[in-house]
Amino acid sequence: MAHADTLAPGPARTFGRPTTATIMSLVLLALMTALVIAPLILLFRTSLTPAGELPFSTDVYTLDNYREALGNPRLPILIGNTLTYAFGSVTIGVTLAFAIAWLVERTDIGFKRSIRTMMFSWMAVPPIVMAFGWILLGNPGNGIINVILRSLFAMKGAPVSIYSMWAMVLITGFAIVPTAFTMIAGLLRNMDPQLESAGSVHGARPFSVFRRVTLPLLVPGLLSVGILLFMAMVQAFDLPLVIGLTARVPVLSTQIYLLAHSDVSRPDYSLTATFGTFFLVLALILILVYFRAVRLGERFRVVTGKAFRPNLKPLGGWHRLATAGVGFYFLVMMLPFLVLLWTSFLPFYSVPSMEALSRLTLENYQAVFSETRIVRALVNTILLVLASSTIVMVLSVMIAWISVRSKTRLGRLLEVISFAPMAIPPVVLAIAILLIYLRTPLYGTIGLIILAHVTAYIAFGTRTMNAALLQIHKELENAAFVCGAGWFTMLRRVIFPLLLPHILNGWLWVAGHSARDITFPLFLITTTNVVAASELYILWNTPEIPTAAALAVVLVSGLLCLVVPVQIFAARLGTERRKP
Amino acid sequence: MLSLENLQKTYPPTGDGETPPPALVDLSLEIAQGEFFTLLGPSGCGKSTTLQCIAGLEHPTSGRITMDGRTVFCSDANIAVPPNRRGLGMVFQSYAIWPHLTVFENVAFPLRYGPGGTARGDVRARVLAALERVGLQDFADRPAPYLSGGQQQRVALARSLVNEPSIILLDEPLSNLDAKLRDSMRVELRDLVKSLGITTIYVTHDQTEALSMSDRIALLNKGRLVQLGTPDEIYKRPNSAFAAEFVGRSNILKGRLAERGADGIGLVDLSFGRVACPVPENQSVGAQVELMIRPHGVRAENGEAAAASRFRSTIRRISFVGEFLDMEAELGDETIRIFASPYSGFREGDAAWLEFPQDRCVLLAERA
């Protein structure tokens, strides 16, 4: 209490020299403003400059771009596509994830630990890799599914096509299941099972308990998970880029990319910035909806003292069916990766056959590890992943402490600014960063992508650290202060070790997302700062499909080697702490 | 009314491959109609498991449970009536008040979704009657999260009583309340269920609650029944060192049984002298025994009143608690804890004459 008071910035409350925490909050505030706010201001300024001009070289303000964008007949189609894509994929993803999470958390289904590990490890598979795998499986020409269907049923043409809105929705829906699973499993685990027991002891049938107790209690949580994912899917760029462009289903994010990377003319940054502003507004509306939903959920929070020991429902006869269903889901998730694995050993892509088996080669892997460009991309990726995740977590711990513990306006402001990137679509942020750094020496270096990723993922980092910090009693820190520790010593010796399992999990999340992201690498691409994900995209479009497949396999294996051991370590650390 | 026969409960090995100790070992209890029956014991003694088994939220590994002559669980006949068909009321430790419903809707739940089917018009009257019983009639329309701990506890009680069950299960219902509220709720809770004539199974680890509320207490430890009896019996005649130490405070003195008389009274040699004490029939003369006496049971006087059965001790420490004087006196090799009247003028270092009235001494069974 006493320490929090000394953080207050008001003149009446400040005695003596400002504390370390106050100084650090000002430093962090300045840093976050430079990272988050400055690019947005420049974005807005650019949307007001005449077409073909850069904001630095003109002082003309015009609304022409807005007129042009609003007058564009394609705008409603774009927004419609974006919303359909997001709504469809989130509905599929949340439904599937809820079913699996319920089976794992509340029934006696087997292989629980494996299911959880698989779900978590899925972070190691970039969506773009999945998309490439699905293209090999389902393209109208030589897609494996089509080849098999044609030979089995003597069909002509393409029975299925990956290049359509519904295929894109389905694939995305499947791809977001692991993320949704983690969140929904948490919801189920945090719900006191006594609430359900109370229903059945007082005479309600199992179905009544589910309908009257379980579901109403989960709805606010499910709603906020759904809206959060909806927001992410509205902003999604990778799958719409790889599948949607060929399918001629443009969404807002891909449209902005096309404007900034036009093949036929000079990029029109002013119009790009204008579309970016529209996109930003849409995302802001969604985040307000999200906050309302979360507040609704808070009302239902129940505080209990006892650790929950959920009573697991015996599945009985349904056991096999449920296990098979979950197994089928994982098989579907594995398929695209298996196809890529197969392709990576071929000199040129062909459908699996005995004849193709004789041509297997390791040449593609040789290429991956010897071609200078690809090797540089791999080195860049390692730099990018380690640097961005570490910087994000260090900043997040400090920002979270200030915003949770100091009830000052400074802390509140810091919290809001660091959460803001959540509402900024990555494409918009990428354009804004491109605009602000285009003329600086940072442009073209891997450092710029690191900076972009730190900005993009700081929101996630501070959110998770906020939540984790709320579980730590303030007295543990105050005890450190009373013992004479300074602010940094307290963070290093008390907060950091206590939060380590959460920090590791957050670090992994950022590392995984930093490695899989293609938005920033593609927008900020030059010859020197290519990373694995952007190199993958270049190889695929060249097309050097077998080399791309080999690079994809290397990327996924590398990430698995990082994600699985660290996750197991973090989980073990967490369980040890809980033992008395 | 409610009988538990030979309940056993073991849990499967945990993920680390360790087999946990059995939660219940051959537990049999017979509970009478309208009885306020308490399951008392330290955490992990199996009291909550027993309650969960009665509720049907967990099932014993083997054994039989009958309610009102109806078998609700039997491992031999493969009967396991689900909790919603047992017709019980229950107050959970966390109260389990549904946060998405109002107070009224919480209490109405058993009437609306439970068996029996209450007519729509009756629901309102019965819910309000139940709320009135716990003094919450003015809170009917309040959303459940806007309740204090004490109010939540009352709502949980109203919900468990509204369907007029013949058995009500209470799982440490007072443990989440503050001390003052706990004192008043003890009396109120007992009066309420007693006035309704409901058979009550009460789980607690708090000896004060157990002693003050119960008709009978079953003291459990490590899944086994240690002692069964009225509060008076449990307190005054504990049958083991565990019972003596878990309920109330005690002096346990090592000694040897020197003699036994025909009237069942024997003489025990302690380190400071001989004390008379009732002796159970199976105890053989010459055996090492433990003699228990409560700190309140020791009679202490500070005058020079020598008598045959009195021993001279020295008071080493006194703390003034208010309601009594908490003293430690040195006697032979033993340190005796004595609770004396706060008005008796003992001082540290004084001599005190101690007497061990034979009806207050208990010979304990040997420690396992």
HADDOCK unambig.tbl for C-alpha pairs under 7 A between the chains (distance, minus, plus):
assign (segid A and resid 194 and name CA) (segid B and resid 92 and name CA) 6.99 0.50 0.50
assign (segid A and resid 194 and name CA) (segid B and resid 96 and name CA) 5.59 0.50 0.50
assign (segid A and resid 195 and name CA) (segid B and resid 96 and name CA) 4.61 0.50 0.50
assign (segid A and resid 195 and name CA) (segid B and resid 97 and name CA) 6.76 0.50 0.50
assign (segid A and resid 195 and name CA) (segid B and resid 98 and name CA) 6.34 0.50 0.50
assign (segid A and resid 197 and name CA) (segid B and resid 57 and name CA) 6.97 0.50 0.50
assign (segid A and resid 198 and name CA) (segid B and resid 96 and name CA) 6.50 0.50 0.50
assign (segid A and resid 200 and name CA) (segid B and resid 83 and name CA) 5.71 0.50 0.50
assign (segid A and resid 200 and name CA) (segid B and resid 84 and name CA) 4.68 0.50 0.50
assign (segid A and resid 201 and name CA) (segid B and resid 55 and name CA) 6.61 0.50 0.50
assign (segid A and resid 201 and name CA) (segid B and resid 83 and name CA) 4.96 0.50 0.50
assign (segid A and resid 201 and name CA) (segid B and resid 84 and name CA) 5.02 0.50 0.50
assign (segid A and resid 201 and name CA) (segid B and resid 88 and name CA) 6.20 0.50 0.50
assign (segid A and resid 201 and name CA) (segid B and resid 89 and name CA) 6.76 0.50 0.50
assign (segid A and resid 201 and name CA) (segid B and resid 90 and name CA) 6.91 0.50 0.50
assign (segid A and resid 202 and name CA) (segid B and resid 84 and name CA) 6.08 0.50 0.50
assign (segid A and resid 202 and name CA) (segid B and resid 87 and name CA) 6.89 0.50 0.50
assign (segid A and resid 202 and name CA) (segid B and resid 88 and name CA) 6.32 0.50 0.50
assign (segid A and resid 202 and name CA) (segid B and resid 89 and name CA) 6.07 0.50 0.50
assign (segid A and resid 202 and name CA) (segid B and resid 110 and name CA) 4.99 0.50 0.50
assign (segid A and resid 202 and name CA) (segid B and resid 114 and name CA) 6.11 0.50 0.50
assign (segid A and resid 203 and name CA) (segid B and resid 84 and name CA) 3.78 0.50 0.50
assign (segid A and resid 203 and name CA) (segid B and resid 85 and name CA) 6.12 0.50 0.50
assign (segid A and resid 203 and name CA) (segid B and resid 87 and name CA) 6.39 0.50 0.50
assign (segid A and resid 203 and name CA) (segid B and resid 110 and name CA) 5.93 0.50 0.50
assign (segid A and resid 203 and name CA) (segid B and resid 113 and name CA) 6.51 0.50 0.50
assign (segid A and resid 203 and name CA) (segid B and resid 114 and name CA) 3.80 0.50 0.50
assign (segid A and resid 203 and name CA) (segid B and resid 115 and name CA) 5.75 0.50 0.50
assign (segid A and resid 204 and name CA) (segid B and resid 84 and name CA) 5.52 0.50 0.50
assign (segid A and resid 204 and name CA) (segid B and resid 113 and name CA) 4.92 0.50 0.50
assign (segid A and resid 204 and name CA) (segid B and resid 114 and name CA) 4.72 0.50 0.50
assign (segid A and resid 205 and name CA) (segid B and resid 84 and name CA) 6.20 0.50 0.50
assign (segid A and resid 208 and name CA) (segid B and resid 113 and name CA) 6.98 0.50 0.50
assign (segid A and resid 216 and name CA) (segid B and resid 100 and name CA) 6.85 0.50 0.50
assign (segid A and resid 217 and name CA) (segid B and resid 100 and name CA) 6.40 0.50 0.50
assign (segid A and resid 299 and name CA) (segid B and resid 145 and name CA) 6.90 0.50 0.50
assign (segid A and resid 300 and name CA) (segid B and resid 99 and name CA) 5.07 0.50 0.50
assign (segid A and resid 300 and name CA) (segid B and resid 100 and name CA) 6.03 0.50 0.50
assign (segid A and resid 300 and name CA) (segid B and resid 145 and name CA) 6.85 0.50 0.50
assign (segid A and resid 302 and name CA) (segid B and resid 99 and name CA) 6.97 0.50 0.50
assign (segid A and resid 304 and name CA) (segid B and resid 94 and name CA) 5.57 0.50 0.50
